[in-house]
Structures are given as structure tokens and as C-alpha cells.
Amino acid sequence: MHTITRTPTTDMEVTSIRLERELKDKLKTLSGNQGYQALIRDVLWNYVQQKSGEWKPRFSRDDIRASIAATAQQEERCVLTGQLIQPQQPMLLGLTTTGDMVPLTIESLAG
């Protein structure tokens, strides 16, 4: 997965957020060496980019090892093109080099 360039933590504003202990523990587990605060920032940036129309791809075609046909059960966004995939629309699930399954449009791997 490509790394998104971010502001150094020394240039960030301190913000307090209350999280359930279980949520914080799960975030710590999921974040690994990245740290849970960096994971929270990534999640928030992804949300802002998707909702604001400023989506930027975080994967390239070289990151996809394999794909399988699927049908979207809810609205998804192709990780390569940013194109929305509507519920019940045919799509692909791509297996990335890091072992993640990501949504893809049928056309995104063509060519």
C-alpha cells in the first residue's frame, strides 16, 4: 500500500477524543507498529476524502495479486479509480500484495 504524506506530528494540533477502552485496545492491536493514533488519522483522512470528493488512490494495479468476481452488497468505492460501485452491481474483489481484499470495478483491471 502506498504511504500518504502527512504533516509531522509536531505541526499538528492536539485534540482530545474519548474512546471506549475496548475500541482503543482493538485499534492498538490493528495498528501494529504504526500506532493507533496514526491509524485513527488514516481512517479520518480516508473518510474526509471519500465524502468530500477528494479521493486519491492508495493502490496501483501492481498492488493487486489476484481478483475474483463479486456483487456489491452496499455502496463501495474502487480503490484504483475512485469510481462508485452501487449495491447489486458486479464488481471484483482484489487481493493485494499485503493480503487485503479491496473493492474494484470490473473495468479497473482491463487493459
Phi, psi and omega in degrees: 000140181283142180275136177269130179289131183233166176292138175301145183300333179292340179262005182266156174274143177279129179229137178262137177222139179264128179234147173298144181304318180298318179297314180299318179297318179293321177297318178299317180296314182292328187283336180058228182287345182292328184092141186289331178292320176295322177297316178299317178299316178300315179299315180294318178297318177301316179298312181299316180296318180294316184284334183265355182081009180263028184300138176230136182296141177251356179231155172241171179301329179294340180279349183265117181273325183201162177216153176228149179290144180207173175235129180295133176261344176211172180296132179232168176232127179299129182286347179264321186249340184083356181293138178287143175245118185278156176306141181072004178274140175299145179207181173239151168252121181260134174269120183273169178295342178263003177090007178275149171259125185232149179284140179223145170283157179302320185286341189294336179257358181288149173098000000 
